[in-house]
Amino acid sequence: MSQEIFGPVAPVIPFDDEDEAIRLANDTEWGLVGYVFTKDVDRGFRMSERVEVGMLGLNTGLVSNPAAPFGGVKESGLGREGGRVGIEEFLEMKYLAMPRA
């Protein structure tokens, strides 16, 4: 659980409660994508807010979408590509202040 794996691997770790599951999921320096599978949608939303990843699949193994921002957190990346958020990475913002006339 200490390597960022790019491949069809599904590690399974037993846990006793949500807090332990979140602690185990976040106990890594990586954070590209995570997945939560549950019959309880409220639990899924709670967990998706707490898992430290750039992308999260809730009851799906497919998170890639050309219209959605792609990227991770921690050592898995900085910034996003794709979607409206992704284009903002290539823009320079300038703030202009001037007195009222």
PAPA-882006 format. One record per residue: chain; x, y, z of N, C-alpha, C in turn; residue number from 1. Coordinates in nm, 2 decimals. Atoms other than C-alpha are relative to their C-alpha. Layout:
N
mol  n.u  n.v  n.w  ca.u  ca.v  ca.w  c.u  c.v  c.w  seq
A  X  Y  Z  X  Y  Z  X  Y  Z  NUM
...
END
This chain:
101
mol  n.u  n.v  n.w  ca.u  ca.v  ca.w  c.u  c.v  c.w  seq
A  0.08  -0.12  0.00  0.00  0.00  0.00  0.09  0.13  0.00  1
A  -0.09  -0.12  0.00  0.30  0.23  -0.03  0.05  0.04  -0.14  2
A  -0.04  -0.03  0.14  0.34  0.24  -0.41  -0.12  0.05  -0.08  3
A  0.10  -0.04  0.09  0.15  0.42  -0.67  0.00  -0.10  -0.12  4
A  0.01  0.10  0.10  0.03  0.14  -0.90  -0.08  0.04  -0.12  5
A  0.07  -0.03  0.12  -0.07  0.20  -1.26  -0.03  -0.14  -0.07  6
A  0.03  0.13  0.06  -0.25  -0.12  -1.36  -0.13  -0.05  0.06  7
A  0.12  0.06  -0.05  -0.55  -0.34  -1.30  0.02  -0.07  0.13  8
A  -0.02  0.06  -0.13  -0.50  -0.40  -0.93  -0.10  0.06  0.09  9
A  0.10  -0.04  -0.09  -0.77  -0.38  -0.67  0.04  -0.05  0.14  10
A  -0.03  0.04  -0.13  -0.62  -0.40  -0.32  -0.12  0.01  0.09  11
A  0.11  0.01  -0.09  -0.87  -0.50  -0.05  0.06  -0.01  0.14  12
A  -0.05  0.00  -0.14  -0.81  -0.42  0.32  -0.13  0.01  0.08  13
A  0.12  -0.01  -0.09  -1.07  -0.50  0.58  0.01  0.11  0.10  14
A  0.01  -0.11  -0.10  -1.18  -0.22  0.82  -0.12  -0.02  0.09  15
A  0.11  0.01  -0.10  -1.41  -0.19  1.12  -0.10  0.11  -0.01  16
A  0.09  -0.11  0.01  -1.56  0.15  1.06  0.05  0.10  -0.10  17
A  -0.04  -0.10  0.10  -1.56  0.46  0.83  0.13  0.07  0.03  18
A  -0.12  -0.07  -0.04  -1.29  0.64  1.03  0.12  -0.08  -0.03  19
A  -0.12  0.08  0.03  -1.05  0.35  1.00  0.02  -0.02  -0.15  20
A  -0.02  0.01  0.15  -1.12  0.31  0.63  0.06  0.13  -0.06  21
A  -0.05  -0.13  0.05  -1.05  0.68  0.57  0.15  0.01  0.04  22
A  -0.14  -0.01  -0.04  -0.73  0.66  0.78  0.09  -0.09  -0.08  23
A  -0.08  0.09  0.09  -0.61  0.36  0.58  0.02  0.06  -0.14  24
A  0.00  -0.05  0.14  -0.70  0.52  0.25  0.09  0.12  -0.01  25
A  -0.08  -0.12  0.00  -0.52  0.85  0.34  0.14  -0.02  0.04  26
A  -0.14  0.02  -0.06  -0.21  0.69  0.49  0.09  -0.04  -0.11  27
A  -0.09  0.01  0.11  -0.01  0.73  0.17  0.04  0.13  -0.05  28
A  -0.05  -0.13  0.06  0.19  1.00  0.00  -0.06  0.02  -0.14  29
A  0.06  0.00  0.13  -0.01  0.93  -0.32  -0.14  0.04  0.01  30
A  0.14  -0.04  -0.01  -0.35  1.06  -0.42  -0.06  0.03  -0.14  31
A  0.06  -0.02  0.13  -0.44  1.03  -0.79  -0.15  -0.03  0.00  32
A  0.14  0.04  0.01  -0.76  0.84  -0.78  -0.04  -0.10  0.11  33
A  0.05  0.09  -0.10  -0.97  0.65  -0.52  -0.14  -0.04  -0.04  34
A  0.13  0.05  0.03  -1.28  0.45  -0.52  -0.08  -0.04  0.13  35
A  0.08  0.04  -0.11  -1.57  0.40  -0.28  -0.12  -0.08  -0.06  36
A  0.11  0.08  0.04  -1.82  0.12  -0.33  -0.08  -0.03  0.13  37
A  0.09  0.02  -0.11  -2.12  0.11  -0.10  -0.15  0.01  -0.04  38
A  0.15  0.00  0.03  -2.50  0.05  -0.10  -0.06  0.13  0.06  39
A  0.05  -0.12  -0.07  -2.54  0.36  0.13  0.06  0.13  -0.07  40
A  -0.04  -0.12  0.07  -2.52  0.67  -0.09  0.05  0.11  0.09  41
A  -0.05  -0.10  -0.09  -2.49  0.90  0.21  0.14  -0.03  0.05  42
A  -0.14  0.04  -0.04  -2.19  0.70  0.33  0.10  0.03  -0.11  43
A  -0.09  -0.03  0.12  -2.04  0.73  -0.02  0.03  0.15  -0.01  44
A  -0.03  -0.14  0.00  -2.07  1.11  -0.01  0.08  0.04  0.11  45
A  -0.08  -0.03  -0.12  -1.93  1.13  0.34  0.14  -0.04  -0.03  46
A  -0.14  0.05  0.03  -1.63  0.92  0.24  0.07  0.07  -0.11  47
A  -0.07  -0.07  0.11  -1.57  1.09  -0.09  0.05  0.14  0.04  48
A  -0.05  -0.13  -0.05  -1.53  1.42  0.10  0.12  -0.01  0.08  49
A  -0.12  0.02  -0.09  -1.27  1.27  0.33  0.12  -0.07  -0.06  50
A  -0.11  0.07  0.06  -1.06  1.06  0.10  0.08  0.10  -0.08  51
A  -0.10  -0.10  0.06  -0.75  1.26  -0.01  0.05  -0.04  -0.14  52
A  -0.03  0.03  0.14  -0.75  1.21  -0.39  -0.04  0.11  -0.09  53
A  0.04  -0.10  0.10  -0.78  1.43  -0.70  -0.13  -0.04  -0.07  54
A  0.12  0.05  0.07  -1.05  1.21  -0.85  -0.05  -0.12  0.08  55
A  0.06  0.11  -0.07  -1.29  0.96  -0.69  -0.12  -0.06  -0.07  56
A  0.11  0.07  0.06  -1.52  0.70  -0.84  -0.09  -0.05  0.12  57
A  0.10  0.05  -0.10  -1.83  0.64  -0.63  -0.09  -0.10  -0.07  58
A  0.07  0.11  0.05  -1.97  0.30  -0.71  0.02  -0.02  -0.15  59
A  -0.04  0.02  0.14  -1.79  0.30  -1.05  0.15  -0.01  0.00  60
A  -0.15  0.01  0.02  -1.44  0.20  -1.16  0.05  0.09  -0.11  61
A  -0.04  -0.08  0.11  -1.44  0.45  -1.44  -0.01  0.15  0.04  62
A  0.00  -0.14  -0.03  -1.34  0.81  -1.36  0.04  0.09  -0.11  63
A  -0.05  -0.08  0.11  -1.19  0.93  -1.68  -0.12  0.05  -0.09  64
A  0.10  -0.07  0.08  -1.40  1.18  -1.88  0.07  0.12  -0.06  65
A  -0.06  -0.11  0.07  -1.27  1.43  -2.14  -0.04  0.14  0.05  66
A  0.05  -0.12  -0.05  -1.49  1.70  -1.99  0.03  0.03  0.14  67
A  -0.02  -0.02  -0.14  -1.38  1.65  -1.64  0.15  0.02  0.03  68
A  -0.15  -0.02  -0.04  -1.05  1.77  -1.47  0.06  -0.13  0.04  69
A  -0.08  0.12  -0.04  -0.78  1.50  -1.44  0.12  0.05  0.07  70
A  -0.12  -0.02  -0.07  -0.52  1.51  -1.18  -0.01  -0.05  0.15  71
A  0.00  0.05  -0.14  -0.41  1.41  -0.83  0.04  0.10  0.10  72
A  -0.05  -0.09  -0.11  -0.30  1.55  -0.50  0.12  -0.07  0.06  73
A  -0.12  0.05  -0.07  0.00  1.49  -0.27  0.11  -0.02  -0.11  74
A  -0.11  0.02  0.09  0.28  1.33  -0.47  -0.05  -0.05  -0.14  75
A  0.06  0.05  0.12  0.04  1.23  -0.75  -0.03  0.12  -0.10  76
A  0.01  -0.11  0.09  0.04  1.57  -0.91  -0.04  0.13  0.06  77
A  0.03  -0.14  -0.03  -0.02  1.94  -0.90  -0.08  0.06  -0.11  78
A  0.08  -0.06  0.11  -0.29  2.11  -1.10  -0.09  -0.10  -0.07  79
A  0.09  0.08  0.07  -0.54  1.97  -1.34  0.01  0.02  -0.15  80
A  0.01  -0.01  0.14  -0.58  1.90  -1.71  -0.14  -0.05  -0.04  81
A  0.13  0.04  0.05  -0.90  1.87  -1.90  -0.11  0.08  0.07  82
A  0.11  -0.08  -0.05  -1.23  2.05  -1.85  0.03  0.15  0.02  83
A  -0.01  -0.14  -0.02  -1.28  2.41  -1.76  0.12  0.03  0.10  84
A  -0.11  -0.02  -0.10  -1.05  2.38  -1.46  0.14  -0.02  -0.06  85
A  -0.13  0.03  0.06  -0.77  2.24  -1.67  0.05  0.11  -0.09  86
A  -0.04  -0.11  0.08  -0.77  2.53  -1.91  0.05  0.12  0.08  87
A  -0.04  -0.11  -0.09  -0.73  2.77  -1.62  0.15  -0.01  0.04  88
A  -0.15  0.02  -0.03  -0.38  2.62  -1.56  0.09  0.07  -0.10  89
A  -0.08  -0.07  0.11  -0.27  2.78  -1.89  -0.02  0.15  -0.01  90
A  0.04  -0.14  0.01  -0.41  3.12  -1.82  0.08  0.08  0.11  91
A  -0.06  -0.09  -0.09  -0.24  3.42  -1.65  -0.10  0.10  0.04  92
A  0.10  -0.10  -0.05  -0.47  3.63  -1.43  0.07  0.13  0.04  93
A  -0.06  -0.12  -0.04  -0.40  3.99  -1.38  -0.11  0.08  0.06  94
A  0.09  -0.09  -0.07  -0.57  4.22  -1.13  0.03  0.14  -0.03  95
A  -0.02  -0.14  0.03  -0.61  4.58  -1.22  -0.08  0.09  0.10  96
A  0.07  -0.09  -0.10  -0.69  4.85  -0.95  0.02  0.14  -0.05  97
A  -0.01  -0.14  0.04  -0.77  5.21  -1.03  -0.10  0.08  0.09  98
A  0.09  -0.08  -0.08  -0.93  5.49  -0.84  -0.12  0.04  -0.08  99
A  0.13  -0.05  0.07  -1.29  5.60  -0.91  0.02  0.14  -0.05  100
A  -0.01  -0.14  0.06  -1.33  5.90  -1.13  -0.08  0.10  0.07  101
END
